């Protein structure tokens, strides 16, 4: 009942809190979401690819899905429009573009920073799959349909690798962790180069005889090709140091040789491929429970975030990670009431990050405000005093928020997905949203704008500055 009240209160505040919001009901939950290639820029909106999945109950195949999304520009959407949505309805801004029949459920999607058409997926198996989403055929999700054929398969895990997955910002490298407690590194550079050369040498013709997935007639050909086995790529290195499942991995933003990992052993481990396959630094008890997620700050590489089953987020300084071998965070953020599933730094401001959890909340924090409560521009959706650093709370999901992703092409725009299996109606929810810019902009700038638009607020501005 409490979550229902929170959601009702949030919905009543949508026109005030948001510059734009798109709500899209999903038949099946998506456990991961990613922004892809921006296709075009317009005066009032842009068009961009987004990548989701469909985790089914087994009656239909699991899929990897490419959508086209229209992203509305700041200060363009009317307040009435963003507040008038149906929880069970589909957003007109989000259209399905292509479906890939995935071998197993899609637990994690990660795009290649150098070419966002290339993605890696984790599933309920030891393999990592690599897909070129532009060249993969469109498939119908028929009962019993054969799996689509991955462009590459990365082998090396001896047990299932379901969640820990990262692609390097500077080189086409893939990093993974799994239940075998291993962290594994691959390069796909040679394969991508070879495929690019093959594609450029082919005569321009006849692959377009039938539009991909346009008819059931082409499905038999696809099913036949799906039965052949793709190339399996062997690892560059297998890194041993965890004692339980590795839940997340992350590259150092400026390096192809340095990375970190977290796991169910409560450890945060740093690795350097130049010095071997043993831990470079091992932080014991980074949290008092399983660690689910980690993110490395690309604005300032001294800082990392970790999220845990203990419902907290911790901020670590790489220059001073531990005391007597145990984790010594510089800040601990407590604004969730259940396990934290995802943390990610904001691309638009180096001190801002988001965290999502099983409590259905996506919290936005600013660590630079922790010791400055008078500067906190927090949006109260529940009437409680916010914990230090928390300045916005997205309460639009009615069940656990399993993943979210900041849009690097459109400032302060976020995509988030929830698994609504425990909510009436089931399925999942995709939301794309951007908070009102008056929430995160400097206070003096906001007051100056208000004073210009509404002269009566000049007294407020003067009193604040005094």
MOGI-V653816 format. One record per residue. RES is the residue in one small letter. PHI is phi in radians with two decimals (NA if undefined). Layout:
res->RES phi->PHI
res->RES phi->PHI
This chain:
res->x phi->NA
res->x phi->-1.10
res->x phi->-1.17
res->x phi->-1.14
res->x phi->-1.12
res->x phi->-1.08
res->x phi->-1.15
res->x phi->-1.09
res->x phi->-1.17
res->x phi->-1.04
res->x phi->-1.10
res->x phi->-1.21
res->x phi->-1.72
res->x phi->-0.92
res->x phi->-1.10
res->x phi->-1.54
res->x phi->-1.41
res->x phi->-2.11
res->x phi->-1.47
res->x phi->-2.77
res->x phi->-2.60
res->x phi->-2.11
res->x phi->-1.95
res->x phi->-2.34
res->x phi->-1.34
res->x phi->-1.94
res->x phi->-1.11
res->x phi->-2.12
res->x phi->-1.16
res->x phi->-1.91
res->x phi->-1.53
res->x phi->-2.62
res->x phi->-2.57
res->x phi->-2.54
res->x phi->-1.39
res->x phi->-2.05
res->x phi->-1.14
res->x phi->-1.42
res->x phi->-1.57
res->x phi->-2.81
res->x phi->-2.04
res->x phi->-2.14
res->x phi->-1.18
res->x phi->-1.96
res->x phi->-2.79
res->x phi->-2.09
res->x phi->-2.16
res->x phi->-2.56
res->x phi->-1.32
res->x phi->-2.32
res->x phi->-2.08
res->x phi->-2.30
res->x phi->-2.40
res->x phi->-2.22
res->x phi->-1.68
res->x phi->-1.61
res->x phi->-1.57
res->x phi->1.76
res->x phi->-1.30
res->x phi->-2.19
res->x phi->-1.18
res->x phi->-1.25
res->x phi->-2.40
res->x phi->-1.92
res->x phi->-2.13
res->x phi->-1.83
res->x phi->-2.04
res->x phi->-1.76
res->x phi->-2.18
res->x phi->-1.58
res->x phi->-1.77
res->x phi->-1.31
res->x phi->-1.20
res->x phi->-1.00
res->x phi->1.02
res->x phi->-2.00
res->x phi->-1.29
res->x phi->-1.35
res->x phi->-1.02
res->x phi->-1.11
res->x phi->-1.19
res->x phi->-1.26
res->x phi->-1.58
res->x phi->-1.75
res->x phi->-2.30
res->x phi->-1.81
res->x phi->-0.98
res->x phi->-1.68
res->x phi->-1.71
res->x phi->-1.81
res->x phi->-1.37
res->x phi->-1.20
res->x phi->-1.48
res->x phi->-2.16
res->x phi->-2.21
res->x phi->-1.20
res->x phi->-1.88
res->x phi->-2.74
res->x phi->-2.14
res->x phi->-2.06
res->x phi->-1.40
res->x phi->-1.58
res->x phi->-1.32
res->x phi->1.72
res->x phi->-1.20
res->x phi->-1.71
res->x phi->-1.61
res->x phi->-2.68
res->x phi->-2.14
res->x phi->-2.42
res->x phi->-1.61
res->x phi->-1.36
res->x phi->-1.01
res->x phi->-1.33
res->x phi->-2.79
res->x phi->-1.24
res->x phi->-1.27
res->x phi->-1.65
res->x phi->-2.25
res->x phi->-1.94
res->x phi->-2.28
res->x phi->-1.79
res->x phi->-2.43
res->x phi->-1.54
res->x phi->-2.72
res->x phi->-1.28
res->x phi->-1.48
res->x phi->-1.90
res->x phi->-1.88
res->x phi->-1.99
res->x phi->-2.27
res->x phi->-1.68
res->x phi->-1.27
res->x phi->-1.47
res->x phi->-1.66
res->x phi->-1.10
res->x phi->-1.17
res->x phi->-1.30
res->x phi->-2.15
res->x phi->-1.53
res->x phi->-1.54
res->x phi->-1.48
res->x phi->-1.06
res->x phi->1.41
res->x phi->-1.08
res->x phi->-1.19
res->x phi->-1.20
res->x phi->-1.15
res->x phi->-1.65
res->x phi->-1.08
res->x phi->-1.25
res->x phi->-2.54
res->x phi->-2.16
res->x phi->-1.82
res->x phi->-1.88
res->x phi->2.61
res->x phi->-1.26
res->x phi->-1.80
res->x phi->-2.37
res->x phi->-1.00
res->x phi->-2.09
res->x phi->-1.91
res->x phi->-2.24
res->x phi->-1.33
res->x phi->-2.68
res->x phi->-2.64
res->x phi->-2.06
res->x phi->-1.33
res->x phi->-1.20
res->x phi->-1.92
res->x phi->-2.49
res->x phi->-1.33
res->x phi->-2.05
res->x phi->-2.12
res->x phi->-2.18
res->x phi->-2.51
res->x phi->-2.39
res->x phi->-2.63
res->x phi->-1.19
res->x phi->-1.37
res->x phi->1.17
res->x phi->-1.72
res->x phi->-1.94
res->x phi->-2.19
res->x phi->-2.08
res->x phi->-2.25
res->x phi->-1.96
res->x phi->-2.01
res->x phi->-1.08
res->x phi->-1.10
res->x phi->-1.20
res->x phi->-1.15
res->x phi->-1.11
res->x phi->-1.10
res->x phi->-1.17
res->x phi->-1.14
res->x phi->-1.17
res->x phi->-1.11
res->x phi->-1.12
res->x phi->-1.29
res->x phi->-1.55
res->x phi->-1.29
res->x phi->-1.16
res->x phi->-1.27
res->x phi->-2.82
res->x phi->-0.97
res->x phi->-1.10
res->x phi->-1.59
res->x phi->-0.96
res->x phi->-2.26
res->x phi->-1.11
res->x phi->-0.89
res->x phi->1.25
res->x phi->-1.38
res->x phi->-2.61
res->x phi->-1.17
res->x phi->-1.06
res->x phi->-1.42
res->x phi->-1.14
res->x phi->-1.13
res->x phi->-1.10
res->x phi->-1.12
res->x phi->-1.10
res->x phi->-1.14
res->x phi->-1.21
res->x phi->-1.19
res->x phi->-1.36
res->x phi->-1.34
res->x phi->-1.66
res->x phi->-1.31
res->x phi->-1.13
res->x phi->-1.82
res->x phi->-1.70
res->x phi->-1.53
res->x phi->-1.24
res->x phi->-1.37
res->x phi->-2.84
res->x phi->-2.08
res->x phi->-1.91
res->x phi->-1.98
res->x phi->-3.09
res->x phi->-1.43
res->x phi->-2.00
res->x phi->-2.64
res->x phi->-0.93
res->x phi->-1.49
res->x phi->-1.66
res->x phi->-2.74
res->x phi->-2.40
res->x phi->-2.71
res->x phi->-1.37
res->x phi->-1.13
res->x phi->-0.97
res->x phi->-1.72
res->x phi->-2.30
res->x phi->-1.74
res->x phi->-1.96
res->x phi->-1.97
res->x phi->-2.75
res->x phi->-2.41
res->x phi->-2.62
res->x phi->-2.36
res->x phi->-2.75
res->x phi->-1.31
res->x phi->-1.55
res->x phi->1.17
res->x phi->-1.77
res->x phi->-1.94
res->x phi->-2.10
res->x phi->-1.87
res->x phi->-2.20
res->x phi->-2.38
res->x phi->-1.10
res->x phi->-1.28
res->x phi->-1.94
res->x phi->2.20
res->x phi->-1.92
res->x phi->-1.72
res->x phi->-1.01
res->x phi->-1.36
res->x phi->-2.48
res->x phi->-2.16
res->x phi->-1.80
res->x phi->-1.35
res->x phi->0.82
res->x phi->-1.06
res->x phi->-2.32
res->x phi->-1.65
res->x phi->-2.77
res->x phi->-0.99
res->x phi->-1.69
res->x phi->-1.77
res->x phi->-2.72
res->x phi->-2.60
res->x phi->-2.55
res->x phi->-1.82
res->x phi->-1.25
res->x phi->-1.48
res->x phi->-1.46
res->x phi->-2.51
res->x phi->-1.28
res->x phi->-1.29
res->x phi->-1.93
res->x phi->-2.35
res->x phi->-1.99
res->x phi->-2.30
res->x phi->-2.20
res->x phi->-2.42
res->x phi->-1.15
res->x phi->-1.40
res->x phi->1.30
res->x phi->-1.95
res->x phi->-2.04
res->x phi->-2.12
res->x phi->-1.89
res->x phi->-1.91
res->x phi->-1.79
res->x phi->-1.03
res->x phi->-1.40
res->x phi->-2.64
res->x phi->-1.56
res->x phi->-2.57
res->x phi->-2.21
res->x phi->0.97
res->x phi->1.50
res->x phi->-1.84
res->x phi->-0.98
res->x phi->-2.24
res->x phi->-1.19
res->x phi->-1.47
res->x phi->-2.60
res->x phi->-2.16
res->x phi->-1.92
res->x phi->-2.11
res->x phi->-2.40
res->x phi->-1.99
res->x phi->-1.97
res->x phi->-2.63
res->x phi->-0.98
res->x phi->-1.44
res->x phi->-1.84
res->x phi->-2.64
res->x phi->-2.27
res->x phi->-2.75
res->x phi->-1.25
res->x phi->-1.35
res->x phi->-1.26
res->x phi->-1.76
res->x phi->-2.70
res->x phi->-1.14
res->x phi->-1.70
res->x phi->-1.79
res->x phi->-2.61
res->x phi->-2.07
res->x phi->-2.48
res->x phi->-2.16
res->x phi->-2.62
res->x phi->-1.25
res->x phi->-1.43
res->x phi->1.49
res->x phi->-1.89
res->x phi->-2.11
res->x phi->-1.68
res->x phi->-1.97
res->x phi->-2.09
res->x phi->-2.36
res->x phi->-1.20
res->x phi->-1.24
res->x phi->-1.67
res->x phi->-1.01
res->x phi->-1.73
res->x phi->-2.29
res->x phi->-1.06
res->x phi->-1.21
res->x phi->-1.68
res->x phi->-1.25
res->x phi->-1.76
res->x phi->-1.36
res->x phi->-1.68
res->x phi->-1.45
res->x phi->-1.86
res->x phi->-2.27
res->x phi->1.42
res->x phi->-1.55
res->x phi->-1.25
res->x phi->-1.29
res->x phi->-1.21
res->x phi->-0.97
res->x phi->1.65
res->x phi->-1.42
res->x phi->-2.15
res->x phi->-2.71
res->x phi->-2.31
res->x phi->-1.57
res->x phi->-1.96
res->x phi->-1.44
res->x phi->-1.64
res->x phi->-1.79
res->x phi->-2.64
res->x phi->-1.02
res->x phi->-1.55
res->x phi->-1.46
res->x phi->-2.85
res->x phi->-2.68
res->x phi->-2.67
res->x phi->-1.23
res->x phi->-1.58
res->x phi->-1.28
res->x phi->-1.58
res->x phi->-2.41
res->x phi->-0.91
res->x phi->1.15
res->x phi->-1.74
res->x phi->-2.19
res->x phi->-1.99
res->x phi->-2.44
res->x phi->-2.30
res->x phi->-2.19
res->x phi->-1.65
res->x phi->-1.76
res->x phi->-1.08
res->x phi->-1.63
res->x phi->-1.85
res->x phi->-0.89
res->x phi->1.76
res->x phi->1.07
res->x phi->1.27
res->x phi->-2.63
res->x phi->-2.32
res->x phi->-1.85
res->x phi->-2.25
res->x phi->-2.08
res->x phi->-2.63
res->x phi->-2.48
res->x phi->-1.16
res->x phi->-1.00
res->x phi->-1.16
res->x phi->-1.24
res->x phi->-1.39
res->x phi->-1.89
res->x phi->-1.31
res->x phi->-0.99
res->x phi->-1.05
res->x phi->-1.16
res->x phi->-1.20
res->x phi->-1.14
res->x phi->-1.13
res->x phi->-1.13
res->x phi->-1.17
res->x phi->-1.10
res->x phi->-1.13
res->x phi->-1.24
res->x phi->-1.38
res->x phi->-2.29
res->x phi->-0.91
res->x phi->-1.15
res->x phi->-1.45
res->x phi->-1.07
res->x phi->-1.09
res->x phi->-1.13
res->x phi->-1.08
res->x phi->-1.15
res->x phi->-1.15
res->x phi->-1.17
res->x phi->-1.19
res->x phi->-1.22
